[in-house]
Structures are given as structure tokens and as C-alpha cells.
Amino acid sequence: MTGDVMTIAVPEAGTVSAVRTAARRVRWTFVYAPGAGSNIHDPFGAYAAHELARHGVTTVRFQFPYMEAGRRGPDRPPVLEATWRAAIEVARDRRTRLVVGGRSMGGRIASQVVAQGERVDALALFAYPLHPPGKPEQTRDAHLGQISVPVLFCSGTNDAFGSPDGLRAAAKKVRHAKLHLLDGADHGFAVRKSTGRTRDDVWAEAVAAMVEWLETVN
């Protein structure tokens, strides 16, 4: 397993950094984007990349232009989507199947470009931000019905950005969706000590859920 630093050119937005963690016997390539407040050093993304490599999944993690430039607020949606498309083209390998996704905002933007017709084989969404905290009426799921590839939703049962019931309803909009709930985990996949579990336990469960799901994707 290796971690190679890459540069991705984004039309009209400069370049962004990426890291490729390669598996030895590759079956899938996973393109991963972090949440709004993170970057290519996103801890869960790094953990997932190294664990997935043990299961034949090469991961390409990238960050958006605003993080590359050290700005606080996310780029405009067209720039975020253009960055995703550029990352997909760089990572695309005809010898492997392609799954895209990420955590929170990173996964949400991936779902938007897939809904718009970007050609991939599957979509993995960790901690999908279904709505802003405390505003369940402002759902971000109108585009989900346009997604035809298999989708994994993996979120905590205590996620303020989407309740289990809300995520179940969102998943039903997708033709081939699987919802995996992480018991007791919040939006950052943290759990209370009273659960008897640790963050590492939750991360391991999330990655295992993805590995198991990929085995079912035709």
C-alpha cells in the first residue's frame, strides 16, 4: 500500500491536492471528498483509504479549491461540482470499477454530479447531510431520484444532519440504495463513552459496511 501525492487541475479554479492510496490487487477505485471543514488529511478518509486497500480498493482523496487556498467558506456549487468531475477523470481506470463519494458535503456534491449524469459504478455517502441541524424541512434530497447506480448511505443514529427516519425516506428515492446506521454515532462518527464503543469502533464498522456492500454491487 502506498500514498502518492497528486495534483488535479480544475477548470477555471486552479489546482487541488490529492492523495492516492493504492491496493495491490485492485478491484475498485474509490474517489473520496471530505466534509466542508476538512481536507485531504481528513482522519476518517485516511483511515478508510488504508483499510480499504486491504480489500482491493484503491482510494483517491482530494480537497476542494477553498481548502487548497486556505479560505474558510466552501466554493460555489459549480466550482465544487467541477472539482469532483476533474477528480473523477484523473482517478478513472478502465481496469477497475469506480465508486465515488465521501463524508458530509463531499459526498453530497458527489451525489449531485452523479445525478447530473457523471458515469460511475456506485456511490458511497458517509454522514450524508440531509438537512441543516434543526431544520428537517430543508431536505437536500430532490436530486436523489435521478441516481441510477447503487448507493450506500452510512450515518450515525445521533446525526443532527439527518435522523434515521429521514435517511430511510431519502434512501427510498434511490432505485438501488442500502442504509447502514451506526448505533450511537453523531455526524462526526463520535460516540458517548456510555455506549461502550470508541470512535475507532465506529470507523471500523463504517468501512466494513462499505466493503460488504461493494461485494453486492453488480
N, C-alpha and C positions, 0 to 999 in steps of 0.2 A: 504494500500500500504506500502511495506517495502523495505528497501535497504540493502541487505545482502552481505557482502564481501566474495568472494570465491577465491580459488586458483586453477589454471588449470595447469596440468603437460603437458609439451610439449616434445615429444621425442627428446633427444639429445640437448635440448635447455633450460633445467631447468623448472622453473615455472613462470607463469604470474598471475597478479591480475585481478579480475573481480568483478563486482557488479551486483547483481540480484535485479531488482525492480519488485515485484510481484503484479499481478492483483488479485482481489478477485474472480471473475468469469472468469476463463481463457479460452480463445478460441484459442489464438495464443501464441507462444513463438517467440520472435524476438531476434536474436543474432546480436549484433552491434559492429563494429570496427571503431575507429576514423581515421581521416586523418593522414598523415605522421608526422605532427608536434604536435600531441595531444596524449592524453592518456585516461584512464578511467574517468578522470574528465572533459572530453570534454564537454563544455557547451551545445552545441546543443544536444548531446547524452543524457545528464542528463535531459534536458527539455523534449525531446521526450519520454524518459522512463517513466517519471511521468505522462505525458499527455496520453500516450498510455495505461497505467494501468487503466485509467478511462474507457477505451473502451475494456477491456477484453484481453489486450495484456501484457504478462509478458516479460520484457526485460533483457537480459544478456549482459552487456557491458564489453569488455575486452581490454587489451593493449598488444602490441607485445613485445618480449623479449628485444629489444634495448631500449624501453622506461622503461621497468622494471629495466634495468641495468643502466639507466641514460646516455646512449650513444646518440649521435646526429643522425647519419645516420641510415636509415632503415636496417633491416636484409636482407640477401639474399632471393630471391624469394622462394626457398624451405623451408626456416625457416618460412617465413610469411605464406605460404600455410599450413605447418604443424601445426602452431598455430591455424589457422582457423579450421582445421579438429578437433583438440583437443577441441576447444571451442564448436563446434557443438555437439560433442559426450557428453560433460558434460551437455549441455543445452537440449539435445533431451529428449522429454517427449511424450510417446505414447498416452497420453490423449489429447494432443493439436497438432495443426498443426504448422509447423516450417517455419518461414521466416527468411532469413539471409541477411546481407548487412551492410551498414554503409556509412560514409562520405568519399568522395575522395578516397585515396589509400585503406582505409579499405574496402570500397565497391568494388573497382576494384579487390582486391585479393579474396574477396568472390565470385565474378563472375567467376574468374579463377577456383576455386575449384569446383564450381557448373558445369562449362563447362567440367571439367575433370570427372564428374560423381558422385560427392557428392550428397547424397539423401536428398533433401529438398522440400518444397512445393511451395516456392516463393522466390523472390529476390528483395530487395528494395535498390536502389542506389541513394544516395543523393550527388549532386555535382560530378557526375562521371567525372574523369579526362581523357577525351577522347584523349587529346594530351597535350604536354608541351606548356606553354604560348608562342604564337608567332610562333609555329611550327605545323600548322594544318595538314601538310603532314605526321606527325609521329603519326598516329592514333593507339590507343590501343583497337581495336575492332575486331581483327581477330578471337578471340575465341567466340564472342557473338553468332554466328550462331549455336554453339554447345549446347546452353542452351535451354532446352525444357520446363522449368517451367515459369509461368508468372513473368514478370519483370516490376518494376516501376522505371522509370528514373525521378528524381526530381531535376532540376537545375535552376539557375538564368539565365535570358536573357543576363546579362552582365558578364557571367563567362568566364574568359580568357582561361580556360582549355577545353572549348567546346562551340561553338556557337549553337544557336537554330537549324540552318540548319544542322550542323554537328551531333547534337544529334538526330535529326529526321532520318538522314541517318543511324546512328548506331542502333537506335531502330528498324528500318525495318529489321535488320539482325536477330532479335529475333522473334520467332513464335508468342508469346503472350506478347506484350510489350505495356506499357502505358507511355507516356511522359507528365509530368506536368511541365510547365515553370513558374517560379516565376518572375513576372514582375519587372525589375529594379535591381534584386539581383545579386551580384557578387559571386565569388567562395566560399567566407566565409558567404554568405547569408546576407551581409550588403547591405544597400540601401542608396542612397543620400537623404538628407533632402528635396530636391526639389520634391521628389516623394510623399511626404505627408505620407509616411509609415515609420515604425520603424523596427528594426531587430526582435522584438518580433512578429510583424505582420507577417513577412515572416516565422518565425519559426512556428507560429500557422497554417499558410496556408500549410506549408510542411507536418506537422503532420496530418492535416485534410485530405490532399490529400492521405496520406497513409491509414488512417482509411477508407476512402471512397473506395479506391482501394481494400483493403482486403475484403470488403463486396462483391466484384465482382469475387474474386478468387474461382474457383470451386474445 
